[in-house]
């Protein structure tokens, strides 16, 4: 396997990106050793420090296991990597090595949002429900400024996820919205339609306030669902 020499700017980032994609796309199989640091430095035309930093980042993502004084072996990333890998992949400017990532992230977004709304209707206290109602009003008052509506919508969903009482959902929400929906960026036409549906947002808040868990779940899923025929759209907007 060969690699083109790396341009001299951001060499560690570029080594990391190329090795990341090689592992995720299956060019290196699970348990296969990577070339040594010296060999990789020669292949990429960079110094060993850049290679070492790239390998450290790969190990942090659960893509490889670096053994002190031994070979660096590729891991089965489907068993060892976490949501951070999806963030890194979706933030990359090159072609995604996981073709369905955009669809998959939108499906996760809808599932987490729907279940968080259900749990919020079941578990939230009056103060949390009042905060959700206030967040809906702030969102509605932002019409028709889509940028302000987007920020207010994210604030509303944070209130809902917090009201669910599920810390794992909250951490996933933080990842999904890092850098303005870093990996959950909805295709622009879909996001615009979602933001402009003030009625659906108000209805969701009312169902949560009423403690209607099934209704809140259904309303949230309808609001966040990826329309049929649009599953393959990119997450980049």
Secondary structure as UniProt FT lines:
FT   TURN            9..10
FT   HELIX           11..24
FT   TURN            25..26
FT   TURN            30..31
FT   HELIX           37..44
FT   HELIX           48..60
FT   TURN            61..62
FT   STRAND          64..66
FT   TURN            68..69
FT   STRAND          72..74
FT   HELIX           77..80
FT   HELIX           83..91
FT   TURN            99..100
FT   HELIX           101..123
FT   HELIX           126..141
FT   TURN            142..144
FT   HELIX           146..164
FT   HELIX           167..181
FT   TURN            182..184
FT   HELIX           188..196
FT   HELIX           198..209
FT   TURN            210..211
FT   HELIX           213..224
FT   TURN            228..229
FT   TURN            231..232
//
